[in-house]
């Protein structure tokens, strides 16, 4: 039998481990929306659960979304109502965004006991800071062996960590960064803001060299390095025509404002706070370079966003970042605030180098889009993941019922009888 996923109603439950200020009413992280759109087109009814500032339940863009207020008893955010929802969940498939997290561990156990296939999107495997991190990660590794799941990693670095340090099976790991690529709507927004920025720059005249930071203001992002860099820039240059624009919010905002005052560089720094997914493109296009001075990262989507706007990136030389940011080609890799300052001074005074990096940044994004467009399925790796979960009897994740499991295979819609273990075409 041929057709599409529209022929059968399937249920997908998505659990998002993210900071409470990046998932809120009318605001969905784009990497979650991209993944959801893929499965929605294949007939899945999607329910998204996440942590937020307020407890809400609503429908938006075809998805049912639940936001649960987090509890702060532990290092990782937790929510007992969310776990109760998992216990009642009757999904055909579950997706969890984020690996080294307590909620991921609980989701793995609950869905594993209920024999619901699980796909975990690994947005970075961060180093263990204390004994609690070690214990949590140890338990996750144990239950990944008891309740097999498929892990989608975004970088070769993370895959290497999972293979060598976590000792996981390579058969259970899929390398794909497709969820980070821009949606058609986002590309339209870039085109819209380009015209706005171009007109504004014509009226303004002389342009100030602008360094942009986009992201959460938390300790691991090390925005303090960027502020320290501006102290060094001020010491080395006379009246520098350079500014730092910080877009985002988080627990370290007050500390960073105080640090700017301490170094007497507040006149060079603008804190814009959190902005909408639509407005953020204006800041990308009005900047000259994006900075990412993080202590730890996965595969930051802000790099892809900057490249899509033709902006080079100054990023920490850590984790999987060197896989996308090539030093002196589409950006620069930095290790401390001194190198950040030196790179900013160089680019602000060398327009030819800046232009070359910007052109290569845009070429990098276009090559990513071109490579993905050539494949028959934009999320081909993930489709293979679903297929393995649905037909692998040894993993014991099949539903013990007579309902049909469905998956897409080379354009053909197939039904798999979970109990009988036979196909119907």
C-alpha positions, 0 to 999 in steps of 0.5 A, a space after each residue: 500500500 502506498 500513500 503518506 503519513 496522512 493515512 494514519 494518525 500517529 502521536 509524537 510526544 516532544 520533551 524540551 530540556 531548555 532554559 525557562 526564558 527560551 521557551 515561552 508563550 508564542 515563542 518556540 525554539 526554532 530547532 524544536 519547530 524545525 523538527 516538529 514540522 518534519 514530523 507533522 508533515 508525516 501525519 504525527 499529532 504533536 504534543 510539546 512539553 517544556 519548562 517555562 516561567 508560567 504554567 500554560 497549555 495551548 495550541 499553536 502552529 498545529 502543535 499542542 504545547 504545555 509549559 510546566 513551571 520548573 522546581 529548583 530543588 536540584 541542579 537540573 530543572 525538574 517538574 513533577 506534573 511533567 513526569 505525571 504527563 509522561 506516565 499518562 502519555 499514549 504516544 507512538 514515539 517520543 523525542 527528548 531534546 537534551 542528553 545530560 539532564 535529569 529530565 532526560 533520565 526520567 523520560 528514558 525510564 518512563 518511556 522505556 517501561 511503557 515501550 515507547 520508542 525514544 529519540 534523544 537530540 544531543 545538543 552538546 555533551 558537557 563536561 561533568 562539573 561535580 559528583 551530581 553530574 557524574 551520578 546523573 550521567 552514569 544513570 543515563 548510560 545504564 538506562 540507555 542500555 536497558 531501554 535502547 534509544 536512538 541518539 541524534 548528535 549534531 557534531 562529530 565531537 559529541 559522537 566521539 565523546 559518546 563512543 569513547 567516554 560514554 561507551 555507547 554503541 555506534 549503531 544507536 548514534 545518528 549524526 545530523 544537524 538538520 534541525 539547526 538549518 533555517 526554516 523558509 519563514 526565517 529566510 523570509 524574515 532575513 530578506 525582509 530585514 535586509 531592506 530595513 537595515 539597508 535603508 537605515 544605514 543610508 540615513 545614518 551615514 558612518 557606521 559603527 563597528 558592531 560586535 553582536 552576542 545572541 544567547 542566554 546570559 549564564 555562566 557557561 556562555 562567558 559573556 564576561 570575556 567579551 566585556 573584558 575584551 572591550 576593556 583591552 580594546 579601550 586601553 589599546 585604541 584611542 576613542 574606538 568606534 566599536 560597540 558590543 550589542 548583547 541580545 538575550 537574558 539570563 541569571 548573569 545579566 546584573 553581574 555583567 552590567 556591573 562588570 561593564 561599569 567596573 571596567 568603565 566600558 558601559 558606553 560601548 555596550 548595549 544590553 537589548 534583553 530578550 527579543 522575538 525570533 522575528 526581531 533577532 534578524 535585525 540585530 544580525 544584519 546590523 552587526 559586523 561580527 558575531 561573538 561566542 566566547 562560551 566555556 562549553 557548547 554543543 553546536 550553537 545554532 547562532 553560528 548558522 544564523 550568523 552565517 545565513 546573514 553573511 556575518 563571520 563568527 568569533 567563537 571559542 575553540 572548543 567542542 564541535 565549534 571548529 567543525 563549522 567555524 574555520 579559523 581565518 576562513 569564515 570566522 576566527 577561533 579564540 581562547 581568551 579575552 585577549 584574543 577576542 580583543 585582538 581579533 575585533 581590533 584587526 577586523 574593525 581596521 581591516 575591511 578587506 579581511 572582514 569582507 572575505 570572512 563575511 563572504 565565506 560565512 555566507 558560502 558556508 551556510 549555502 553549502 549546508 543548505 545545498 547538501 541538505 537539499 540534495 537528499 530525498 529526505 531533509 531528515 533522512 538520518 532521523 527517518 532511518 532512526 524511526 525505522 530502526 526503532 519500529 522494526 528492531 525486535 531485539 531492542 524490545 521497544 515495540 508496543 505489545 499491542 495489535 496497533 500498527 507502527 508506521 514509517 517512511 521508507 524510500 517514498 513508500 508508506 509501509 505498515 508494520 504489525 508490532 505483534 505479528 512482526 509482518 509488513 503490509 504494503 
